[in-house]
Amino acid sequence: MAAPSCNALGLWVRGSGQCLGSRFILACQPFCSSAAASGTLNAQKLAEKLRSQKQEQKTKKQPVPTNPVQRRVQELVRFTQQLQRVHPNVLAKALSRGIVHQDKDLVVINKPYGLPVHGGPGVQLCISDVLPILAKMLRGHKAEPLHLCHRLDKETTGVMVLAWEKEMAHRVQELFRTRQVVKKYWAIAVRVPVPSAGVVDIPIVEKEVQGPQQHYKMTLSPGYRMDNGKMVRARTSRNAHVAVTQYQVLSSTLSSALLELQPITGIKHQLRVHLSFGLDCPILGDHKYSDWNKLAPQKLSVGTLKKLGLKQAKARHIPLHLHARQLVLPALGSRKEELNLVCKPPRYFLCSLRRLDLRMPSQDQSGDDEAGDQKRQGYTCLGERAAHRPQVALRACEPQG
């Protein structure tokens, strides 16, 4: 039997393995080189293609709608969804750019719209998730996570206090709990409250709303009710919480107003409930508390819709116009003076002010001096007033003079 020839590639030739190995190497080298070159070329082409597509997406501008209502809706969506679906690092970077105050104990940020403070069902990203990242951005990779000192609703913007140490966070929380922190909010109301300044002192309780959409809402639990035209004492709910809100009109037109709100207590959704069900002046964009019986987009007057550049069918895009503008913290720790923290309202808030012909107040109009003057002047009680669908009692007080 003839011995196998080394010309047949792939066969082991006894005594001539070197010949076969040489043939194998010679045969494989061109193939491997061409495959590697092809792979490199394809990878380069793919990378260039991805880079060009990304550049096109950056430079490509969305077509501007010709319909003014569509333009306004697009504007609102752009204002209110900028930070709702981003990477945690991007959110932490945005929060770091919006820092209002920072010292060895505290970090104060301007909370954006639409971001929950804590996690929960359906929450993909919240502020507490990015506190470790934010701390590392501010103090380096060995920094411990920041701690929350209080909370704001998902739709509320403005001043939010964080602490570097857990003990300091507890001390600030105690200041909030004992009502030693002065809190001032700005809100745009769709109607003008009467009187223009006063106090809403009505307890609040959470109740289930019966109807096609069964849900829960905070509502008023007044101590008095109307019975055949007479004011009678109502039975107090065990679950009701004492809730007190001081308010003042800073600017107004016939159908809207810019209000300064000072919550004396801190009950869930207190400002929204007192304005909507107590003063019958719901906050612009409050689609939950503008109607007790249902969950539906807020109903607005024709004039208000015209100023906002919207139709009623698009009112669901209006965000809540409630901004935590100012916090005054008393002296704490090594700090011997009180800390006055002020945050500018978001762009959509300022845009709505301009569209509704509401003026931004000057520093003197919204400062502590004016509030102090009002306290020194005293108040004249205007008596009880029924408001909203359930008969409620409102103690509204108007400055004398």
DAPE-V158296 format. One record per residue. N is the residue number from 0. PSI is psi in degrees with one decimal (NA if undefined). D_CENTER is the distance of its C-alpha to the mean C-alpha in Angstrom with 2 decimals. Layout:
BEGIN
N|PSI|D_CENTER + N|PSI|D_CENTER
END
This chain:
BEGIN
0|130.9|88.43 + 1|142.8|87.08 + 2|146.3|84.33 + 3|144.6|81.00 + 4|148.3|80.46 + 5|-0.5|77.71 + 6|-20.5|77.06 + 7|105.3|75.13 + 8|137.4|71.60 + 9|-5.7|69.90 + 10|142.9|73.15 + 11|122.0|74.07 + 12|117.2|77.49 + 13|127.0|79.53 + 14|-5.2|80.70 + 15|39.6|78.76 + 16|-28.2|75.14 + 17|-37.5|74.77 + 18|-43.5|75.71 + 19|-41.4|73.12 + 20|-39.8|70.44 + 21|-45.7|71.20 + 22|-40.5|71.09 + 23|-42.2|67.73 + 24|-42.3|66.20 + 25|-36.4|67.60 + 26|-34.5|66.37 + 27|-30.9|62.82 + 28|-47.8|62.08 + 29|-37.5|61.86 + 30|-48.1|59.75 + 31|-40.7|57.21 + 32|-43.7|57.04 + 33|-37.9|56.40 + 34|-42.2|53.72 + 35|-42.6|51.93 + 36|-40.2|52.17 + 37|-42.1|50.91 + 38|-42.0|47.93 + 39|-42.0|47.05 + 40|-44.0|47.44 + 41|-40.5|45.27 + 42|-39.7|42.50 + 43|-42.6|42.67 + 44|-43.2|42.56 + 45|-42.7|39.57 + 46|-42.5|37.66 + 47|-38.6|38.60 + 48|-43.3|37.57 + 49|-40.1|34.09 + 50|-41.0|33.70 + 51|-39.0|34.86 + 52|-41.1|32.52 + 53|-39.3|29.51 + 54|-38.3|30.76 + 55|-39.0|31.23 + 56|-35.2|27.67 + 57|-44.1|26.49 + 58|-23.8|28.98 + 59|124.7|28.87 + 60|139.9|26.95 + 61|139.7|25.59 + 62|131.2|27.92 + 63|121.9|26.81 + 64|142.9|27.22 + 65|-27.3|30.00 + 66|124.7|28.52 + 67|-31.9|26.40 + 68|-42.6|24.25 + 69|-36.9|23.55 + 70|-41.9|22.78 + 71|-41.5|20.24 + 72|-43.8|18.56 + 73|-38.3|18.64 + 74|-44.6|17.09 + 75|-43.0|14.09 + 76|-40.9|13.67 + 77|-39.4|14.08 + 78|-37.7|11.52 + 79|-3.8|8.61 + 80|18.8|9.93 + 81|-33.8|10.94 + 82|20.9|9.43 + 83|-24.1|9.08 + 84|72.0|12.82 + 85|169.7|14.25 + 86|145.5|16.62 + 87|-36.2|15.60 + 88|-37.2|17.70 + 89|-42.1|15.93 + 90|-44.3|12.49 + 91|-39.7|14.46 + 92|-41.2|16.21 + 93|-40.1|13.24 + 94|-37.4|12.06 + 95|-32.5|15.75 + 96|-22.5|16.05 + 97|23.3|13.46 + 98|129.1|15.35 + 99|-37.2|16.30 + 100|145.3|19.02 + 101|131.4|20.93 + 102|-167.1|24.15 + 103|-14.2|26.13 + 104|-38.6|24.26 + 105|155.1|20.61 + 106|126.2|17.84 + 107|124.3|15.12 + 108|163.2|12.07 + 109|100.6|9.63 + 110|129.2|6.18 + 111|168.2|4.64 + 112|145.8|2.66 + 113|8.5|3.58 + 114|120.1|4.44 + 115|152.8|6.55 + 116|-41.1|8.52 + 117|160.6|11.74 + 118|170.4|13.55 + 119|-174.3|15.23 + 120|126.7|16.98 + 121|-1.4|15.70 + 122|116.8|13.02 + 123|-30.9|14.17 + 124|132.8|12.03 + 125|169.5|10.03 + 126|-39.3|9.94 + 127|-26.6|13.23 + 128|-30.7|14.86 + 129|4.2|14.84 + 130|-38.4|15.97 + 131|-38.9|19.60 + 132|-43.0|19.18 + 133|-40.4|17.55 + 134|-41.5|20.43 + 135|-34.6|22.98 + 136|-32.7|21.78 + 137|-32.6|22.26 + 138|7.0|25.39 + 139|173.1|27.01 + 140|-17.6|27.55 + 141|3.9|29.01 + 142|142.1|26.04 + 143|152.4|24.85 + 144|148.6|21.17 + 145|162.3|18.98 + 146|141.3|18.26 + 147|137.1|15.35 + 148|-22.7|16.54 + 149|-173.9|14.14 + 150|156.8|10.84 + 151|154.4|7.85 + 152|158.6|6.78 + 153|-40.7|4.47 + 154|-6.3|4.03 + 155|139.6|4.65 + 156|167.7|4.91 + 157|-156.8|8.22 + 158|127.6|10.99 + 159|130.2|10.95 + 160|131.8|14.47 + 161|154.2|15.98 + 162|148.1|19.73 + 163|-36.8|22.32 + 164|147.1|24.56 + 165|-36.4|24.07 + 166|-41.9|26.46 + 167|-38.1|24.52 + 168|-41.4|21.29 + 169|-37.6|23.46 + 170|-40.5|24.83 + 171|-40.1|21.52 + 172|-36.9|20.50 + 173|-35.6|23.88 + 174|-41.0|23.25 + 175|-42.9|20.20 + 176|-37.4|22.35 + 177|9.7|25.27 + 178|37.9|23.33 + 179|-3.7|24.43 + 180|127.5|21.09 + 181|122.4|20.63 + 182|129.2|17.12 + 183|129.9|16.58 + 184|153.1|13.85 + 185|139.5|14.18 + 186|144.7|13.94 + 187|120.0|15.76 + 188|147.4|18.09 + 189|-10.0|20.17 + 190|173.5|23.26 + 191|123.0|24.77 + 192|147.9|25.35 + 193|122.9|28.96 + 194|174.9|29.84 + 195|-11.6|27.69 + 196|145.2|27.07 + 197|-166.3|27.41 + 198|130.0|26.31 + 199|116.9|25.15 + 200|79.5|26.71 + 201|126.5|26.41 + 202|156.3|25.82 + 203|140.9|23.16 + 204|152.6|23.87 + 205|131.6|22.43 + 206|157.7|24.65 + 207|132.0|25.27 + 208|119.6|25.38 + 209|146.7|28.54 + 210|-167.0|28.96 + 211|-38.1|28.56 + 212|92.0|25.00 + 213|123.8|25.34 + 214|175.7|22.13 + 215|143.3|21.05 + 216|153.8|19.50 + 217|141.6|19.56 + 218|174.6|22.28 + 219|145.6|24.73 + 220|73.8|27.80 + 221|157.7|30.02 + 222|-11.5|33.28 + 223|156.6|35.24 + 224|162.0|35.68 + 225|131.0|37.96 + 226|105.6|41.14 + 227|43.9|43.65 + 228|0.6|42.57 + 229|147.0|42.74 + 230|118.6|40.09 + 231|153.7|40.55 + 232|133.4|38.88 + 233|157.1|36.56 + 234|125.7|36.48 + 235|132.8|33.59 + 236|141.1|31.49 + 237|-29.3|31.64 + 238|-0.3|27.96 + 239|144.5|26.84 + 240|139.4|24.93 + 241|130.4|25.75 + 242|125.5|22.96 + 243|128.8|23.48 + 244|126.9|21.43 + 245|137.0|22.90 + 246|159.5|22.02 + 247|136.3|23.48 + 248|123.0|23.55 + 249|-33.3|23.10 + 250|147.1|23.91 + 251|156.1|24.91 + 252|-165.9|26.71 + 253|-27.8|28.56 + 254|4.2|25.62 + 255|163.9|22.39 + 256|148.0|21.42 + 257|120.9|19.14 + 258|146.8|18.96 + 259|124.9|18.62 + 260|135.7|17.86 + 261|99.4|19.07 + 262|121.7|18.65 + 263|-34.8|21.84 + 264|175.3|20.96 + 265|63.3|17.83 + 266|148.4|18.02 + 267|127.1|15.40 + 268|28.2|13.95 + 269|-48.7|16.64 + 270|-41.9|15.57 + 271|-40.5|14.88 + 272|-44.7|18.22 + 273|-39.9|20.23 + 274|-45.0|19.39 + 275|-53.0|19.95 + 276|-22.0|22.81 + 277|-47.8|24.21 + 278|-6.0|24.25 + 279|36.6|24.03 + 280|74.4|21.42 + 281|153.1|18.25 + 282|139.8|15.04 + 283|127.2|14.83 + 284|6.3|12.90 + 285|87.5|13.18 + 286|-11.6|15.07 + 287|-41.6|15.55 + 288|9.3|17.18 + 289|-18.4|19.02 + 290|132.9|21.84 + 291|-39.7|23.11 + 292|-16.9|25.30 + 293|164.4|23.19 + 294|107.9|19.92 + 295|158.8|20.07 + 296|144.1|18.49 + 297|134.0|18.71 + 298|125.7|22.22 + 299|154.7|22.53 + 300|159.9|25.77 + 301|-40.8|27.63 + 302|-41.2|27.40 + 303|-43.4|23.62 + 304|-39.6|23.32 + 305|-42.5|25.90 + 306|-38.3|24.15 + 307|-10.5|20.87 + 308|33.6|23.06 + 309|164.5|22.28 + 310|161.2|24.29 + 311|-34.2|23.49 + 312|-20.9|23.47 + 313|7.4|20.46 + 314|-19.4|18.47 + 315|-18.6|16.35 + 316|-9.0|14.56 + 317|123.8|13.32 + 318|163.9|9.57 + 319|128.0|8.99 + 320|70.6|10.26 + 321|120.3|9.44 + 322|124.2|9.15 + 323|95.4|10.46 + 324|-36.8|13.18 + 325|139.9|15.82 + 326|137.7|17.03 + 327|109.3|20.74 + 328|133.3|21.93 + 329|170.2|25.68 + 330|135.3|28.03 + 331|136.5|27.58 + 332|-131.2|29.60 + 333|-11.4|31.32 + 334|124.1|29.40 + 335|-10.7|31.73 + 336|157.6|29.61 + 337|153.1|26.41 + 338|116.5|23.28 + 339|114.3|21.52 + 340|125.3|18.00 + 341|133.9|16.52 + 342|136.2|13.49 + 343|141.2|13.84 + 344|157.7|11.55 + 345|169.0|10.04 + 346|-40.9|12.79 + 347|-31.9|12.14 + 348|-47.9|12.23 + 349|-37.4|15.43 + 350|-41.2|16.82 + 351|-38.0|16.66 + 352|-45.2|18.34 + 353|-42.7|21.01 + 354|-33.4|21.62 + 355|5.9|21.99 + 356|34.6|24.33 + 357|136.0|22.43 + 358|139.9|23.29 + 359|129.6|21.27 + 360|153.1|23.08 + 361|170.0|25.17 + 362|-34.2|24.88 + 363|-37.5|27.81 + 364|-34.9|26.41 + 365|6.3|23.23 + 366|179.5|24.88 + 367|-23.4|26.28 + 368|-44.3|29.77 + 369|-40.7|29.11 + 370|-39.5|27.50 + 371|-38.0|30.56 + 372|-40.8|32.90 + 373|-38.9|31.51 + 374|-38.0|32.00 + 375|-30.5|35.53 + 376|-30.3|36.34 + 377|175.2|35.70 + 378|149.5|34.67 + 379|120.5|36.78 + 380|131.8|35.92 + 381|3.5|35.90 + 382|-177.4|36.51 + 383|150.2|34.86 + 384|135.4|33.13 + 385|136.0|32.37 + 386|151.4|29.08 + 387|-175.4|27.49 + 388|-55.0|29.43 + 389|139.7|30.23 + 390|124.6|32.25 + 391|161.5|30.41 + 392|133.8|31.46 + 393|124.3|29.66 + 394|98.8|30.91 + 395|134.9|30.08 + 396|136.7|31.62 + 397|137.7|32.49 + 398|142.8|33.66 + 399|157.1|37.40 + 400|NA|39.11
END
